[in-house]
Amino acid sequence: MQTQVKTWGNSQGIRIPKEILKEADVSVDDMLDIKVTNGIIMLEKPYRHRTLEERAAEYGGRLKLDGEFDWGEPAGREIW
């Protein structure tokens, strides 16, 4: 698939087809990192840490943090 560089105000821009954006999981207004290596322009979606609320939503809003966790027996000089 090809696209064309066009003038956009005092800059230049390209249009990226919706199918390509969907495949790359990129939405309108997403921020992208841009870099050039050996004449190749690369756009990358930066890694973003999810909030606690976003992580909890994956579990129906409940993190199940109640109760104790068995870490096993102490190893080395650990004391508890």
C-alpha positions as CSV (number, residue, x, y, z in Angstrom):
1,M,0.0,0.0,0.0
2,Q,1.3,3.5,-0.8
3,T,0.5,6.9,0.5
4,Q,1.7,10.4,-0.5
5,V,3.4,13.1,1.4
6,K,1.3,16.3,1.3
7,T,1.7,19.8,2.5
8,W,-0.2,20.5,5.8
9,G,0.2,24.1,6.8
10,N,3.9,24.8,7.2
11,S,4.6,21.1,7.6
12,Q,4.1,17.9,5.6
13,G,1.9,15.0,6.5
14,I,0.7,11.6,5.3
15,R,-2.7,9.9,5.7
16,I,-2.7,6.5,7.1
17,P,-5.7,4.3,6.1
18,K,-8.1,3.2,8.8
19,E,-7.3,-0.5,8.2
20,I,-3.6,0.1,8.9
21,L,-4.4,2.0,12.1
22,K,-6.7,-0.7,13.3
23,E,-4.1,-3.4,12.6
24,A,-1.5,-1.4,14.6
25,D,-4.0,-0.7,17.4
26,V,-3.6,3.1,16.9
27,S,-6.5,5.5,17.4
28,V,-7.1,9.1,16.5
29,D,-5.2,11.4,18.9
30,D,-2.8,8.6,20.1
31,M,0.8,9.8,20.5
32,L,3.4,8.0,18.4
33,D,7.2,8.0,18.7
34,I,8.9,8.8,15.4
35,K,12.5,7.9,14.5
36,V,14.6,7.6,11.4
37,T,17.1,4.7,10.9
38,N,19.1,4.3,7.7
39,G,16.5,6.4,5.8
40,I,13.5,4.4,7.1
41,I,10.9,6.4,9.0
42,M,9.4,4.4,11.9
43,L,6.3,5.2,13.9
44,E,5.9,3.4,17.2
45,K,3.2,3.4,19.8
46,P,5.1,4.1,23.1
47,Y,4.6,1.7,26.0
48,R,2.2,3.2,28.6
49,H,1.9,1.8,32.1
50,R,-1.7,1.0,32.9
51,T,-3.3,2.5,36.0
52,L,-4.5,0.4,38.9
53,E,-8.1,1.1,37.8
54,E,-7.3,-0.1,34.3
55,R,-5.7,-3.3,35.6
56,A,-8.7,-3.9,38.0
57,A,-11.1,-3.5,35.1
58,E,-9.6,-6.6,33.6
59,Y,-10.8,-8.6,36.6
60,G,-14.3,-7.1,36.7
61,G,-13.2,-4.2,39.0
62,R,-12.1,-6.6,41.8
63,L,-8.4,-7.3,42.4
64,K,-8.9,-10.0,45.1
65,L,-6.3,-8.6,47.4
66,D,-7.9,-9.9,50.5
67,G,-6.3,-12.6,52.6
68,E,-2.7,-13.6,53.1
69,F,-0.1,-14.9,50.6
70,D,2.3,-17.7,51.4
71,W,5.7,-16.6,50.3
72,G,7.3,-19.9,51.5
73,E,10.1,-20.4,53.9
74,P,12.8,-17.8,54.5
75,A,15.8,-18.1,52.2
76,G,19.3,-16.8,53.1
77,R,19.3,-14.1,55.8
78,E,15.6,-13.2,55.4
79,I,13.7,-12.9,58.6
80,W,9.9,-12.7,59.1
